[in-house]
Amino acid sequence: TAKLKAWLSEHIDHPYPTREDKINLAAQCSMTLTQISTWFANARRRMKKGGDM
């Protein structure tokens, strides 16, 4: 998840990856698009609650 966290910290002002971003991240992390989407949804939820990334 290090690559996902890095992407999120670089795009903290708009933490919504495009479909192309998701495809690239999925390939880099050996995950499916659904897994990437779910990870980002959960990460945004954690950020909203004030959790640490």
Legacy VTK file of the C-alpha trace (Angstrom):
# vtk DataFile Version 3.0
C-alpha trace
ASCII
DATASET POLYDATA
POINTS 53 float
0.000 0.000 0.000
3.022 2.298 0.055
2.435 3.369 -3.554
-1.228 4.059 -2.816
-0.351 6.129 0.253
2.245 8.030 -1.768
-0.302 8.814 -4.501
-2.816 9.925 -1.894
-0.355 12.237 -0.147
0.618 13.805 -3.490
-3.049 14.428 -4.364
-4.404 15.309 -0.931
-6.318 18.293 -2.335
-8.264 16.003 -4.730
-7.925 12.372 -3.568
-9.910 10.882 -6.451
-7.727 8.986 -8.934
-8.819 8.866 -12.558
-9.524 5.537 -14.209
-6.071 5.694 -15.803
-4.489 6.358 -12.401
-6.344 3.370 -10.967
-5.222 1.130 -13.833
-1.592 2.161 -13.340
-1.757 1.739 -9.567
-3.458 -1.640 -9.915
-0.674 -2.863 -12.186
2.027 -1.561 -9.849
0.419 -3.044 -6.744
-0.869 -6.328 -8.227
-4.421 -5.413 -7.271
-7.708 -5.250 -9.166
-9.481 -2.009 -10.048
-12.158 -2.865 -7.511
-9.546 -3.293 -4.798
-7.958 0.048 -5.706
-11.328 1.822 -5.672
-12.220 0.291 -2.324
-8.837 1.205 -0.838
-9.248 4.852 -1.866
-12.836 4.997 -0.591
-11.702 3.644 2.769
-8.685 5.960 2.847
-10.876 9.015 2.195
-13.235 7.842 4.934
-10.311 7.475 7.342
-9.046 10.947 6.404
-12.489 12.447 6.989
-12.630 10.881 10.451
-9.207 12.333 11.204
-7.316 9.062 11.101
-3.643 8.898 10.266
-2.448 7.871 6.823
LINES 1 54
53 0 1 2 3 4 5 6 7 8 9 10 11 12 13 14 15 16 17 18 19 20 21 22 23 24 25 26 27 28 29 30 31 32 33 34 35 36 37 38 39 40 41 42 43 44 45 46 47 48 49 50 51 52
